[in-house]
Amino acid sequence: MRLKLTQEETPKHSSLVTAVGWYKTGKQYELLSCGDDQAVWKWHVEGSPIGKLCQCESYCTAMAVMPNSKGTDNTFALGFADGTFRLMSESGREEKK
């Protein structure tokens, strides 16, 4: 009998992570990350991915999270290498550019 070990591939960034931000949802924390693969991911604070929020048009260089205490989506700002910044909702929708 031969034992074969395999490790399940966890979705993640395919390049360097350039910015992270975290916020509280209810009683737990969640983390947002963006990287050189131009993707924004949402994570559980333990390290498991919740999902990919969006794919950006440019390289993200900065992130700031503004938690909302009114029960609606939290807002975060992303700064990009092309000189723009975008306000995004927690659901991945671009609010302003």
SEDO-638964 format. One record per residue: x, y, z of N, C-alpha, C in turn. Coordinates in steps of 0.2 Angstrom, whole numbers, padded with zeros to 4 digits, always signed. Layout:
REM residues N
XYZXYZXYZ
...
END
This chain:
REM residues 97
+0004-0006+0000+0000+0000+0000+0004+0006+0000
+0003+0011-0004+0006+0017-0005+0002+0023-0003
+0005+0028+0001+0001+0034+0004+0003+0039-0001
-0002+0043-0004-0001+0048-0008-0004+0054-0005
+0000+0060-0003-0003+0066+0000-0004+0071-0006
-0009+0075-0006-0010+0080-0010-0013+0086-0006
-0011+0092-0009-0013+0098-0006-0018+0102-0010
-0024+0103-0008-0029+0107-0012-0026+0114-0013
-0027+0116-0020-0024+0123-0022-0029+0128-0019
-0027+0133-0015-0031+0138-0013-0031+0144-0018
-0036+0147-0020-0036+0153-0024-0032+0159-0021
-0028+0162-0024-0024+0167-0021-0022+0172-0027
-0018+0177-0025-0015+0182-0030-0010+0178-0034
-0009+0179-0040-0004+0176-0044+0002+0180-0045
+0003+0186-0041+0008+0190-0041+0009+0194-0034
+0013+0198-0034+0015+0202-0027+0008+0205-0025
+0007+0205-0018+0002+0209-0015+0005+0216-0013
+0001+0221-0016+0004+0228-0015+0001+0232-0009
-0006+0230-0007-0009+0234-0002-0014+0229+0001
-0015+0230+0008-0021+0227+0011-0024+0232+0016
-0030+0230+0018-0034+0234+0022-0039+0229+0026
-0041+0230+0032-0046+0226+0035-0051+0230+0039
-0057+0227+0040-0063+0230+0043-0067+0225+0047
-0071+0227+0051-0075+0223+0055-0082+0222+0052
-0084+0216+0052-0091+0214+0049-0095+0210+0055
-0099+0213+0058-0102+0210+0064-0097+0209+0069
-0096+0202+0071-0091+0201+0076-0085+0198+0074
-0084+0198+0067-0078+0195+0064-0074+0201+0060
-0068+0200+0058-0064+0204+0054-0063+0201+0047
-0063+0205+0042-0061+0203+0035-0056+0207+0032
-0052+0204+0028-0046+0207+0025-0047+0208+0017
-0045+0214+0015-0045+0215+0007-0038+0216+0005
-0036+0213-0001-0030+0214-0003-0030+0215-0011
-0025+0219-0013-0024+0220-0020-0017+0218-0022
-0016+0216-0028-0009+0215-0030-0007+0216-0037
-0001+0215-0039+0001+0216-0046-0003+0212-0051
-0007+0207-0049-0011+0204-0054-0017+0208-0056
-0018+0214-0053-0023+0218-0054-0030+0216-0051
-0030+0211-0047-0036+0208-0044-0037+0211-0036
-0043+0211-0034-0044+0213-0027-0048+0207-0024
-0045+0204-0019-0048+0198-0015-0050+0200-0008
-0055+0196-0006-0058+0197+0001-0056+0191+0004
-0054+0191+0011-0052+0185+0014-0055+0185+0021
-0055+0179+0024-0057+0179+0031-0050+0180+0035
-0051+0183+0041-0045+0185+0045-0040+0179+0046
-0043+0173+0046-0039+0167+0047-0035+0165+0041
-0036+0168+0035-0032+0167+0030-0036+0163+0024
-0042+0161+0025-0045+0158+0019-0049+0163+0015
-0049+0162+0008-0052+0167+0004-0059+0166+0004
-0063+0172+0004-0070+0173+0003-0071+0173-0004
-0067+0177-0008-0068+0177-0015-0065+0183-0018
-0065+0183-0025-0062+0188-0029-0067+0194-0030
-0066+0200-0028-0070+0205-0028-0071+0208-0035
-0065+0210-0038-0065+0213-0045-0058+0212-0048
-0058+0214-0054-0052+0214-0058-0051+0221-0060
-0046+0224-0059-0044+0231-0060-0041+0232-0067
-0041+0239-0070-0038+0240-0076-0031+0242-0076
-0029+0244-0070-0022+0246-0069-0019+0243-0062
-0013+0244-0061-0010+0242-0055-0011+0246-0049
-0013+0242-0044-0015+0245-0037-0009+0247-0033
-0008+0253-0030-0002+0254-0026-0004+0256-0019
-0010+0257-0018-0012+0259-0011-0020+0257-0010
-0021+0256-0003-0028+0255-0001-0030+0258+0006
-0036+0261+0006-0038+0263+0013-0045+0261+0014
-0047+0258+0019-0054+0256+0021-0057+0261+0025
-0063+0262+0024-0067+0267+0028-0074+0263+0030
-0073+0260+0036-0079+0256+0039-0085+0260+0039
-0091+0257+0038-0097+0260+0039-0101+0257+0045
-0103+0262+0049-0107+0259+0055-0114+0259+0054
-0117+0261+0048-0124+0261+0047-0127+0254+0045
-0123+0249+0044-0125+0243+0042-0125+0242+0034
-0123+0247+0030-0122+0246+0023-0115+0244+0021
-0114+0243+0015-0107+0241+0012-0102+0246+0015
-0096+0243+0017-0090+0247+0019-0088+0250+0012
-0084+0255+0012-0081+0258+0007-0073+0258+0007
-0070+0257+0002-0063+0257+0002-0060+0261-0004
-0055+0264-0003-0052+0268-0009-0045+0264-0011
-0045+0264-0018-0039+0261-0021-0035+0266-0025
-0029+0267-0024-0025+0271-0028-0021+0267-0033
-0020+0270-0039-0018+0266-0045-0011+0269-0048
-0007+0265-0051-0001+0267-0054-0002+0272-0060
-0008+0273-0063-0010+0277-0068-0012+0284-0066
-0011+0285-0059-0013+0292-0056-0020+0293-0054
-0024+0288-0055-0031+0288-0053-0032+0285-0046
-0038+0286-0043-0040+0282-0037-0048+0281-0038
-0050+0276-0035-0057+0274-0036-0060+0272-0029
-0066+0274-0028-0070+0272-0022-0074+0266-0024
-0073+0261-0020-0076+0254-0021-0080+0252-0015
-0086+0249-0017-0090+0246-0011-0087+0239-0009
-0090+0237-0004-0087+0230-0001-0089+0225-0006
-0094+0226-0010-0097+0221-0015-0093+0221-0021
-0088+0225-0022-0084+0226-0028-0086+0231-0033
-0091+0234-0032-0094+0239-0037-0090+0246-0036
-0088+0249-0042-0085+0255-0042-0090+0261-0041
-0089+0265-0036-0094+0270-0034-0092+0276-0038
-0085+0278-0037-0083+0284-0040-0076+0283-0043
-0074+0287-0048-0067+0287-0051-0064+0294-0051
END
